Amino acid sequence: MTETTTAESPGAASLWRNAPYLLLMTGKTGQLVGNGVAVFAVPLIAFGITGSVFWSGAIGAVSEAGLLLATLPAGVVADRVDRRRLLLVCSVIGLAVWLGLWLADAAGVLTAGELAVALLVASAVSAFYGPTEAAGIRYVVPSEQLGSAMAAMQGRGAVASLVAGPLGGLLYGFSRALPFLASALSYVLAGATTVFVRRPLNDAHGDGHETGAVAALVDGFRFVWAVPIVRTGIGVFTMLNLGFGGMVVAINLHLVALHTAPLLIALIDVVSGASMLLGAIVSPSLVKRFPSGPLAIVCLVPSALGGFALAISTDYLDYVLLMVVMTVFIPPVNAGLLGYVSAITPQNMQARMNSVLSLSWTAVAPVAPLLGGILLSTAGVHWTLAVFAGMLMVGVIAFAANRAVRRVGLPTTWAADLVVWPPTAAQEPASPTE
């Protein structure tokens, strides 16, 4: 059995008095906004350098490749080294990459190849920062507060998505290179907040380096496969992310084909982000009052039904309103289930679990637009949206049929479900999902 240190209660009921949590959240929020600003500007800058839509897309694909390639190794490393130091290293490298891009582009010497290589490194830095910070938050937040913490993490993502695009456009209007500088400064904030975190973010021994990196990665997959709710969650979340992502892409492409004003197309994304933020605000209260498993199942139903309603609609206003219905109930799902999975995962397995879980959205990121484009061109918008809505409904049914999900209770019960890992020779993982 592996003994793991559990997060100590900060001595106050509110997360707002948990200084390490607030520092980590502040740093990550800044990093999300900075990266979002850069992501907005990269296609425009790439096109300005290459003059080619194809090569602009290829440069963007390189960035996605870096994220995919680094995701799993990032989890292994974050479980084996001092997470606080790793966050500082990521901040320094991120600062150097984006600052270098700003200087090169401002001087007019940035080339397409240099941009692609820099984005590859920057996306790898993001891949390492994400699971490391998430695992660190688990270490400083008590199990009974993880639902509220996860809801706040959903909220910060919604805020970042709302702020990053307009801010990126504003900065780009002043100077093409300014979005790169903003991203560099976001890593200054991330590093500074990490410096002031005085508590450790993992056990001193980490994973102990008792096994090789490959063996540690394999052990992470064994853990994911051995715990039914984690195994089911990854599969279902992959389908849900593909359904949502494909639906958004299909609607945007359909509106582009109808020559809809760009501002109106962007408005759908803004409204969806605001709806997610609203859902994140009410999530802590819902997660505290209702068992998270049944709550997740109930909250996913409007999303699936809203998807089918989109499939039979042709009105822009319907698209806007139905996207609100589909997205506002998602934060309680993520807050409850992701909080529970984090609570039952041993400390020395946190980052690997987060890395594998993150594949449920990073792996489908390039698939959703491709599948959406193919379906739109062959089956039309109605059938395309119906297919993606069907994916959402399959996800709802899969969760509803899964005993492990249905048994997830209130946050006050989560700590008792901590999985024993590795299990002894005569013992299966001590999971409530058996």
Phi, psi and omega in degrees: 000140177260122178279136179232144179279134177263155181296135178276146176294133181289000176092001179221148183291333186267141174293339181293348177254007178266094187301313179300320178298313182296322179294315179297317179297318180297314180298315181292323178298316177299318179295321178296316179295315180299315178296321179297320177299315180293318180299321177299318187276335187304312180300322180292317180291320179298319178292323178295327180280316187266331185070016184227129175295321182299310183290331174297316177295322180296321178295320176297323179295325177299320178297315178297324180296320178299320179296315181295316184292328185268347189301307183290314176301328180299318179296320179296313182297317184293338176272353185245348182234174176293114185295325180297316179294323179296320176298322178293319178298315178300320180296318180295315180294317178300316177301314182296317182295308184288326176294321177297319178296319179298313181296317182294317182288323178296328179275354178077022183245004182288130179253166180297319180296317179296320178298316181297315181296317180297320179292326176299314179293317182297320179291326176294322176298316178298321180296326178281322184294318187302298181293333178293314179293319180297318178294324178294320178297321177301327183286332184255358181246127178297153184305320184290347179255003183295326178300314178295321179296318179294324177296318178295324178294324174297318180297319181294326176295320179294318179298315180299319180293328179286323186274322191298314183299304178301319179295319178298317179296320179296312180295319179298325179295328178283315181199137183300330185272346186300323177303327177294319179295321178299319179294322177298316180294330178295327178284335172297315178297315181299317179292319182295317180293326179293322179303324184274359174282111186266351179263149175294153180252003171197172178299150183301329183272353183053232177268003175077356184050027181284342177232162177289168182297318180295317179297323178295321178295317178299320179297324177297317177294323177298318179298312181301318182287330185282336182259107188307318184291328177289315179300312179295318182299318180297315179296315183289317180297326176298316179293318179296317179295322177294319179296311180295312182299316179295324180293317179296316179297316182297317179296315180297315180295321178297318179291325175298316179297332179273005180062037176291144181302135181306324180297322179291324177294315179296330182299326179297317178294321180295315180296320178297318178297319178295323178295318176298321179296317177299316178298323179293327180293320183272349184302314181305318180295319181293316182294326178288332187265332186235145175304132190294326180296300177301324179298317180297318180298313180297318183290334180282338182300311178301328179295314180293316180294323176296326177297317178293325176296322176299324184293337182254006182255153176230008186261135181299315181298324176298319178302315182296310184294319182290329176294328175297313180299321184286329188261334187294336182265001182285317180305320177298327177298308182293319182298316182289306186287317179291325176297318180295314180299320178295322182293326184269355181271130178301151184302321183280007178239359188301308186293320178295320177299315179297323179294313179296319179296323181294339177296339180293343173244327179290326181289330182267352182305314178279344183281321185302309179294326179294311180295321178298318179294319180296313181294320179299319184284340183251327186243349181088167188292322184295312180291326178299311179295326178295322179296314180292324176296324177299323177298319178297318181293322176299321177297319178298314181296320180297317177293316182296328182276350186267119182298325181298319180290316183298335184272355180293125187255209180285156181304332180293345180259353188293320184300329181290344182263011181307129182282134175276120181215134357284150179291154175290169185302326183256018187227137171273164178305135181285082186244143177288356185265003182290000000 
